């Protein structure tokens, strides 16, 4: 409970800083870059070598792809049924299958499961959400987006292989069984500890809510799938398959994260219903502070 209160406090601090003229509009982008290049790589190097490989670990690696497929199918069917525009369909196909499993997911996993859950959250994010954004997300942007810079296989591979946390993930797997020198461990612990406050302040700083009448229905359907149906299906799947370990619980919890902030930025740049995109991100984050504690009670 203490970690959860701290997480919300950091979010409120970010929302407060946004109202101060001393902080420019680019503050959240700078904080996000610090997380991507410093905090998250340090956390990956520190926590991933602690993973114990087991059958349950496959759930953590495969669950995000199952959620991606399920969510994309549900969005596509809903778009056909409600005859939504091409821009709205593309927006929902990008935003709903991809969760905020890093910037929001890791702090929330830490708040509810403690440090023991962090390695599995990192695995879910890097082998699932990040790769999903780089591959599936690129396809959606190419098919539905309005931008001239269409992704290619080469650009997708480059995006994956040059992403600092993913590079550190590969390095962490190679370093399994190795013990870092004490000064190195202390440095990694100090840098990794910055992730939760920095990322939640950044999320609070960029939180926006702009609701228009025409986006209410797709917004409601998208958040229903993302925050309710997807995690409930993940929970049911784990119960049927007999998975009840910490990796499985973290995987179900991550399946209930709101839409990804990074995917939202790409959707807006590609002209995919910017108002709907902003509402999915902003309202999704706020609602997740209600839905995630409820989901945790079922685990």
N, C-alpha and C positions, 0 to 999 in steps of 0.2 A: 504493500500500500504506500509506503514511504517513497519508493521509486516512481510510482505512478503520479503521486503528488508533485514530485520534483519535475517529472516530464511535462506536466501541465503548466507548472510554474515557468519553465523555460519558454514554452509556447506563448504564455502571456507576456513575458518579457519582450519577446520578438514583436508581438503586436503593439506593445507600448513604444518600443524604439522606432517603429515605423512612423509614429506621430511626431517624432522629434526632427526638426529641420537639419540638425547636425549630421543625420544619417542619410546619405544619398539613396536614390532608387536602386542603385546597383549593389547595395549592401548584401542582399540575399544571395546574389550570384557569386560575390566574393567569398562569402561563408560557405556556399556549396562547393566552390572550387577547392577551398581548404580541406573540406571533408573528403573530396574525391582524391586529392593528391597527397594528403597527410594522414588524417584521422583514420579513414577506412583502410588504407593499406597497412597501417600499423596494427589495427585491430585484426586484420586477416592474418598477418604474420604471427601475431601473438596467440590467436585462438584456434585457427584451423589445425595446426599440428597436434592439438589436444583431441581431435576427433578420433573416436574409436569405431573402426569400420565394422559394420554388421549389416544384416539383412534389412534392419529398420532404416539404415541410412539411405537405402535406395528410395524410400518413401519421400525423404526430404529432397532428393535430386529429381524424382519423377513427378511429384505432385504439382509443381508450377506448370509443367507442360500439359498435364491432365486438365488443370484449371483453365489454361489458355485455350485449349481445344473446346472445352465445354462452354466457356463464356463466349467465345467467338461464334459458336453455333447458335446459342440463345440470342445473341445480339442480332445475328443475321436473320433469324426467324422473326424476331420482333420488328425489325426494320421492314421486312416484307409485309408483315401483317398490318402495321400502322402506316405503311407507304411513306416512310421518312425520306427526306432528301438525301442525295448522294453525300453531301458534306456532313450531315448528321450521322449517317451510317458509318462513314469513314472515321469520324470522331469517336463514336462508341466502339467500333472495332479496335481502335488503337487504345482507348482509355480503359475499357472494362476488363479485358483479359490481362492487363499488366498492372500489377499492384505496387504500391509504395513500400516495397519490402526492405528497402535499405534506409532511406532518410527517416521514415517513420517506423518501419518494421523492426529494425534493430533496437532502437530505444524502447519500443513497446514490449518486445520480447524480453529485454533486460528487466523492464519494470515488473513483468508478470512471472517470468521464469528464472530471473537472476542471471548471473554470468554463465551458468552452465548451459543456458539455451542459446547463447550468442553464436558459437561455432555453427550450429545448425541453421540459424537465421542467415548467416553469411553464405553458407552453402546454397540455401534456397534462393537467395538473391542473385548470386553470381552465376550459378549454373542454370538458373531458371529465368528470373525477371530480366536480368541484364542481357543474357543471350536472346531472350524472347524479344526484347526491344530492338536489338541489333539485327535480328533476322526477320521475324514476323512483323515487327514494327516497320522495318524498311519496306517490306512488301506492301503493307497497307498504305504507307506514305506514297509509294510509287503508283499505286492503282487509284487512290482517291485524292491525293494531294494536288495542289495547284503550283507547287514550286518547280523551277526549271532544273534544280540540282537533283536529279533522280539518282537513287542509290544503285550501285553496281555490286557484283559479287566481290570485286577487289576492294571497294570502299567499305563494305560490311566486314570483311576479314581484317582490314586495317583498323577499323573501329574497335573490334574485339581485341586484337593483339596489342594495341597501344593503350588500352584502358588500364590505368595504374592498379586498381584493386584486383583486376583479373590477372595481371602479371604477377602480383603478390600471391594470389591464390595458387597459381602454378608453382611458384617458388616455395610456398608453404607446404604443398604436397611433397616436394622434393626434400624438404628439410624435416620431414617427419622422423622422430627419433633423435634428432639433434637437439642439444641444449645450448641456448644462447648464453654468451658471457653475461655476467651480472649487470654491467653498465648498459649493454644492449637491451636486455630485458627491461631494465628501469626506464630507458628511453622509450621503448615501445609502449610500456604501460602508461607513461605520462601522455604520450601523443594519442593513444587509443582512448584515454579518459576524456579527451576533448570532444569526442564524437557526439555524445548525447546532448550536452548543452549547446554546442555550436549548431548542430543540425536542427534541433527543435527551435532555437532562436531564429534560424533562417526560415523554417517553415512558418513560424508565427509572423515574421516580417513580411512574407509574400502572400499571406492568406487574404483572399479576396472573395467576396460574395456579391455576384451580380445576377439577379434572377429576372428573366423576362418570361412572359406568358407562353411563348412558343417553345421554350425549352423545358417547361415543367414536366411534360409527359416523357420525353426521352431521358430527362434527368432522373425522374423517378424510377423508370424501368432499369436504367443503367446502374443506379445505386442499389436497387433491389437485387439485381444479379450479383453485383460486386460484393456487397456487404452482408447479404443474407444467403442467397441460393448457392453461390459457389462454396463458401465455407461449410454450409450444412451438407452439401454433397461430399466434400472432402472428409468431413467427420463421419458420415455414413459409410463411405468407402473404407476408411480406416477401421471402423467397428466391424464391418462385414469381413474384412481381411484379417482381423485379429491383431491389428497394430495399436498398441497403447503405450508405447515407450515415449521418452522425451523427444526424440527426433520426430516421431509422428505427430505429437501434440504441437510442436513448434510449426510443423508443416501445415497443419490445419489452421493454426492461429495466423500464420503468414498469408494463407489463402483468403483470409477475411480483411486484409489491408485495403484501404481506399485506393482510388486510381493514382497512378504514378505521376509525380510532379514533372519529371523529365519528359515523359511521354506527352504531357499537356503542353509543355513548351514547344515540342516538335509539331504537335497538332495545330497550335496557333500559328506558327511560322508557315505551315503548309496550307493555311486557310480553311481548316476543318472546323467549322462552327465555333469560333472563338468564345462566344458567350456561353455555349454549352460546355465547352472544355473548362473554362474558368470555374463554372458552377460545379462541375463534377469534382474538380480538385478541391475547391474551398469547402463546399458543403460535405463532401466525402470525408475530409479530415475531421471536421467537427462531429459528424455523426459517428465516426469510428471510435470516438471517446465514449460513446454509449454502447455501440454494438460489440466492440472488442471485449470489454469486461463481461458482457452477457455470454459471448462465445466462450470465454475462458471458463465460465461456470459449467459448461457442458464437457470440458476436457477431463 
